[in-house]
């Protein structure tokens, strides 16, 4: 998968979530309609794995975490930015989600979990905060941030 093909895959998904509240109902809907085992999940995971292997995803590293913002917020992405991280048994830097955060958890080995959640979607509402943590193995995590908004704390 190329970056352009990956972008088109993401745009198809963001078209379905644009305008929805970033909340527990969206979390449930994403996991029901596009969760682990779905064609959407398989395509996004394959795209992320290809992007990491080809070097256009997670091409930066800091504090033991590989990361990278692949797409800034744009009209074709319905105002979402797209980041992907590659984490193995580590906690990342604490941050706040001013507009919410939508994450796709893709375990690569073991029963990797992101903030205690296994494969699938995790939706955090506006104003929520966390120290993103992958435990029990290695996972890729795709982040959709409305308007690209994220505030790292000290």
C-alpha positions as CSV (number, residue, x, y, z in Angstrom):
1,X,0.0,0.0,0.0
2,X,1.3,3.5,-0.9
3,X,0.8,6.6,1.2
4,X,-1.9,7.8,-1.3
5,X,-3.8,4.5,-1.1
6,X,-3.5,4.6,2.7
7,X,-4.9,8.2,2.7
8,X,-7.8,7.1,0.5
9,X,-8.6,4.2,3.0
10,X,-8.5,6.7,5.9
11,X,-10.7,9.2,4.0
12,X,-13.3,6.6,3.5
13,X,-13.5,6.0,7.2
14,X,-13.4,9.6,8.3
15,X,-16.3,10.3,5.9
16,X,-18.4,8.0,8.0
17,X,-17.3,9.5,11.4
18,X,-17.3,13.2,10.4
19,X,-19.8,15.2,12.5
20,X,-20.3,12.4,15.0
21,X,-19.7,13.0,18.7
22,X,-16.4,11.7,19.9
23,X,-17.8,9.5,22.7
24,X,-18.6,6.0,24.0
25,X,-21.3,5.6,21.3
26,X,-18.8,6.2,18.6
27,X,-16.4,3.7,20.3
28,X,-19.2,1.1,20.2
29,X,-20.2,1.8,16.6
30,X,-16.6,1.7,15.3
31,X,-15.9,-1.6,17.1
32,X,-19.2,-3.1,15.7
33,X,-18.8,-1.8,12.1
34,X,-15.0,-1.6,11.7
35,X,-13.5,-3.5,14.5
36,X,-11.0,-6.4,14.7
37,X,-12.0,-9.0,12.1
38,X,-13.6,-6.5,9.7
39,X,-12.4,-5.6,6.2
40,X,-11.6,-2.0,7.4
41,X,-9.5,-3.2,10.3
42,X,-7.6,-5.7,8.0
43,X,-6.9,-3.0,5.4
44,X,-5.8,-0.4,7.9
45,X,-3.5,-2.8,9.7
46,X,-2.0,-4.0,6.4
47,X,-1.5,-0.4,5.4
48,X,0.2,0.4,8.7
49,X,2.4,-2.7,8.6
50,X,3.4,-1.9,5.0
51,X,4.1,1.8,5.8
52,X,6.4,0.8,8.7
53,X,8.2,-1.8,6.6
54,X,8.6,0.8,3.8
55,X,9.7,3.6,6.1
56,X,6.9,6.1,5.5
57,X,5.2,5.4,8.8
58,X,6.7,5.6,12.3
59,X,9.9,7.1,10.8
60,X,10.9,9.0,13.9
61,X,11.9,7.7,17.3
62,X,11.9,9.2,20.8
63,X,11.9,7.7,24.2
64,X,11.7,4.1,22.8
65,X,8.6,4.9,20.7
66,X,8.5,5.0,16.9
67,X,6.0,7.6,15.7
68,X,5.0,10.0,12.9
69,X,2.2,12.2,11.7
70,X,1.6,10.9,8.2
71,X,-1.2,13.4,7.4
72,X,-2.1,16.8,8.7
73,X,-5.8,17.7,9.1
74,X,-7.3,18.2,5.6
75,X,-10.7,18.5,3.9
76,X,-10.4,15.1,2.3
77,X,-9.8,13.6,5.8
78,X,-12.7,15.6,7.2
79,X,-10.5,17.6,9.5
80,X,-8.6,14.7,11.1
81,X,-4.9,14.4,11.3
82,X,-3.4,10.9,11.2
83,X,-0.6,9.6,13.3
84,X,0.8,6.1,13.8
85,X,3.0,4.9,16.7
86,X,4.8,1.6,17.2
87,X,5.1,0.8,20.9
88,X,6.3,-2.2,22.8
89,X,5.6,-2.5,26.6
90,X,6.0,1.2,27.2
91,X,4.1,4.3,28.3
92,X,4.2,7.4,26.2
93,X,4.1,11.1,27.1
94,X,1.1,12.4,29.0
95,X,-1.2,14.5,26.8
96,X,-4.7,16.0,26.6
97,X,-7.1,15.6,23.7
98,X,-8.8,19.1,23.3
99,X,-11.2,17.7,20.7
100,X,-11.0,14.0,21.5
101,X,-9.0,11.2,20.0
102,X,-9.9,8.1,18.0
103,X,-7.4,5.2,18.2
104,X,-7.1,2.0,16.3
105,X,-5.2,-0.6,18.3
106,X,-3.4,-3.2,16.2
107,X,-1.5,-5.8,18.2
108,X,1.6,-7.2,16.4
109,X,2.7,-9.8,19.0
110,X,1.4,-11.3,22.2
111,X,-1.9,-10.0,23.5
112,X,-0.7,-6.4,23.2
113,X,-3.0,-3.9,24.8
114,X,-3.4,-0.1,24.5
115,X,-4.5,1.4,27.8
116,X,-5.8,-2.0,28.7
117,X,-7.8,-2.5,25.5
118,X,-7.1,-5.2,22.9
119,X,-7.4,-5.0,19.1
120,X,-10.0,-2.5,17.9
121,X,-11.1,1.1,18.4
122,X,-10.6,3.2,21.5
123,X,-12.4,6.6,21.5
124,X,-11.5,9.3,24.1
125,X,-13.8,12.3,24.4
126,X,-12.8,16.0,24.2
127,X,-10.9,17.1,27.3
128,X,-9.7,13.6,28.2
129,X,-6.1,12.9,29.0
130,X,-3.8,9.9,29.4
131,X,-0.3,8.5,29.3
132,X,-0.7,6.1,26.3
133,X,0.5,2.7,27.4
134,X,1.1,-0.5,25.4
135,X,1.5,-3.6,27.6
136,X,1.8,-7.3,26.9
137,X,3.6,-7.0,23.6
138,X,4.0,-4.8,20.6
139,X,1.2,-2.8,18.9
140,X,0.8,-0.2,16.2
141,X,-1.7,2.5,17.2
142,X,-3.3,4.8,14.6
143,X,-4.5,8.1,16.0
144,X,-7.2,10.3,14.4
145,X,-7.2,13.7,16.0
146,X,-9.9,16.2,15.1
147,X,-8.1,19.3,13.7
148,X,-4.9,17.6,14.8
149,X,-5.3,19.0,18.3
150,X,-3.1,17.5,21.0
151,X,-1.5,19.1,24.0
152,X,1.5,17.5,25.6
153,X,1.9,18.1,29.4
154,X,5.0,18.2,31.5
